[in-house]
Structures are given as C-alpha cells and as structure tokens.
C-alpha cells in the first residue's frame, strides 16, 4: 500500500494519545514540539508524562478510553500494548472521521508517522509505507549526518529574502531566477562558516539593490 505524503499543521489542535508508556511519551514530546494540545488517556503514565501533566502541558483525560474521549479531537494516536484496544480506538476514530495512527498496527491506521529529520523549518521525512521502520531509521540517520543544523539558519535567511522579494514589483520568472541563483550560489557554505561579510557580498550580487541587506544580518549574530 502506498501513502499520500502530507505535512499537517497541528498547532493549537487537540491530539489524543491513548496509552501512557514510553511510546506514548515519545509521541507526546514530538506533538508538543509542533504546537499540539495533547490529551492522554491511560491507567498508568510514565514519570515524564506525569511531569507534563503536572506542568499543564498535557491533559490527562482519565484511565479508560471511550468514544466521548474523542470530542473535539483532530487526530488520535493509539499507543497501548493492547492490540484489541488499539483496534477499538481506531474504529471509534474512523467512525467520527478523525485521523488515526495505531502504533505497529498499519491495518488500523489512516496515516502513518515517518522518520523525520528537523533542521529549523527544514523537514525531511522518510517512509517505507510501513514495510521496514528499521530501514527508515537507518536512512534518517544518514540524513542527519548529511544535513547539519546550519540548514535551519540558511532556510530562515532564504525565507526572509523571499518575503522581501514578494514585496517588489517583479514577475514570477524574475523571482524564480533570483531564487534559483541564491540556492545555486555559495550562500549556504558562507552561512555554515558564519561569514556575514561573504554572505553580504553574495547577496549584493544576486539581489535587487532596493533590498536592505543589512536587515538580514541578525541571523549571523
């Protein structure tokens, strides 16, 4: 089975995790990192999940799952060690048209979670369509060594430049040529070396003179 790749905006959306073990803990940490409002249903919680509940970062919904637990929920993750319960959660979510991921039970999923590499707003996702999570993890490790943290800064710089270019009276083809020239230039290497002077020279050469390049220098401080 092939899956349609998509990136979801879950900021300030309700996400329910059924389960309170180490897998649920990892899922909660990742979801919080993307701005979700996390709820948990489980009889027991790991110490870290208990801490998140105490801090008000995660809402504990009680020990038992029921269909009422799904009220106002955008997506659900079933992360218990009870396959029958995970299936029950999946059926209830499907009935309500809610996105559902049941850990290690692809037949009970409407979506699967890829292995990800995150560098700021740069997101690299690897999926084997559920056939080999171990291979996806291996490839993720290779990507982590290939794409360093500076890609986050580089992308932030490109994003700021893009906003400035979109404010100018330029046609799509003109903007496209500038964007291509930027990513084909030595700009990333200069960012990685924290060389603002070199980056400024490259930007002065490639960008319209009406753009205030000094306004971009804050990323190098």
N, C-alpha and C positions, 0 to 999 in steps of 0.2 A: 504493500500500500504506500502511495506517495502522499505527502502532506504539503499543503499550500503554505509557504513561508510568509509570516506576517509579524510585525512588531506592534505590540499593544501599548496604548497609553493607559496605565493603571494608577496614575497619580490621583490621590483622593478618592479612589474607588474601593468599595468593600470587597475583600477577598476572604473566603472562608477556608481554613485548613482543618480537616478532620484528622486528628492524630496529634500526639504530644511528645513523640520520641525524637531521636536525633535527626531523622529525615525531616520531620515537621519543623524542627528548629532551624535547619539549614534553609528550608523553603521560606520560613518567616523572615529570616535575616535578609534573604535576597529580595523578597517582596517589599520589605520596608525600605531597602536601598533604592527602590524605584518609586517610592512615594505612596504605596498602597496603604489602606487602612485594614489591618489584619485582625481577623477574628479566629479564635481557636476553639474547637470542641474536642475534649478529651478527658478521660478519667484521671490520667496522670500527665504531668508536664515535666520536662527536663528542668534542671535548675535555671538554665539560661532562659527558657520560656517563662518560668515563674518570675524571673527578674524582669523580663519585658512586660509582663502583665502588671507587676508591682509598679513599674515606671510609667504605666499608662500607654505604652507603645503598642501593646497587643491587648485585645479584649477577649477575655475568657467567657465563652457562652454556655458553660456547663459541661457535665460529664457525658451526656448522651446526645447522639445525633437524632434529629427529627426533621421533617420537611419544613417546619417552622424556622429551623436554623438558617434556611436559605433566603429568608426575607431580605430584600434589598441588596443581594449579593451579585456582583458582576461575574466572578469566576470562583471555582471551587477546586481545591486540591485534596484528594483523599490519600492520606499518608499513614494509614494504620498498618499493622501486621496481620490484619484480619481481611482476607480476600473477599469474603462474603459481605462484610460491612462496606468495604470499598465499592463493591458492585452495587450495593443498596444506595450509597451516596451518588454514584454515577447515574443510576436510574432516576433518582429524585431530581437531580440537576437537569438531566436530559428532558424530563417531563416539563420543567419550567423554562426550557430554552437557555439554560445557563452553561457557559463553558466549563468543562470538567477535565481534570487530569488525575488519573488514578495511578499512583507510582507503581511501576513494574507490572501494570495490567493494561497494555495498549488497547485491548479489546473494549475496555471501559473508558476510553479517553475520546474526547472530541478535539483535543490538542495535546501535543507532547512538548516537553521543555528541552530545548537544545543545550549543548555545552556552549558556554559563552566566554568570550574574552572581551573585557571592557577597558577602554583607554579613554577616559572622559566620555565624550559623546560618540566616540567611535565604538561601534558594537559589531563584533564578529561572532556569528552563530554557526555551530556545526551540528548537523543532524544526520543520523544514519537511518532515519524513518523507524527507529526503534529496534533495528536489527542487531546493532552492536554498540551499546553505550561505551564499552571499553575502547573501541576504535575512535569514537567521537572524543573521548577523554584524551587519547593519545594525540590526535590531531590538534585538539585545543592546546595541549602542552607545547606543540611545535609552533603554533601561532603566538603563544605567549612569549616565546623567546624571539620570535621574528618581529613582533610589534611592541616596541618599548613604550614607556609611559609618556615620552615626549610627543607621541601621536595625539594625545589629548590636547596638549598645548597647541600643536600645529593645527588641529581641526578647529579649535577655538579661534585662532587667528584667521583661518580661512572663512569662518562663519562671520566674523566681524567685517572682513573685507567684502564679503558677499552682500551684507546689509548696506554697506556704503555704495557698492556698485548698483544695487537695485534702486537707489535713490537718484541716480544720474539718468540723464536722457540718452540712454544707449539702447540700441536694438538687441534682440536676443542673440543674433550672430556675433555682434561685437562683444557682448558679455561672455558668450561661450568661448571666444578666442582668448579672452583675458583669463578666464578660469582655467582653461587648458594650459596656458603658458605658466600660470602660477604652480600648478601641480607637476608640470614637467621641469620646473626650474630647480635650483639648488636650495630652495627656501626651507625644505624640511631639514636638510643637513645643518643649515645655519641655526634653526630653532633648537636642534639637538645639542648643538655646541653653545647655546645661549649667546649667540653672536648677533646682537642687535644691530651693530653697525653694518655688518654684512647683509643682514636681512633688509635693513633700510635701503641699502644700495639696490638690491634686487627689486624691492617694491617700487622704488622711484623709477626704475627702468620699465617695469611692467604695468604700473597703474596710471590712470589719468592724473594729470597734475592737480586737478581740483580736489583730490582726496588728501586729507591731512594725515600723513603717515605717522607723525609723532603721536597722534591719538591712539595708535596701535601698540605703542611701546610698553604699555603696562604689563603685558604678558612676559616681558623679559626681566622683570624686577623681582 
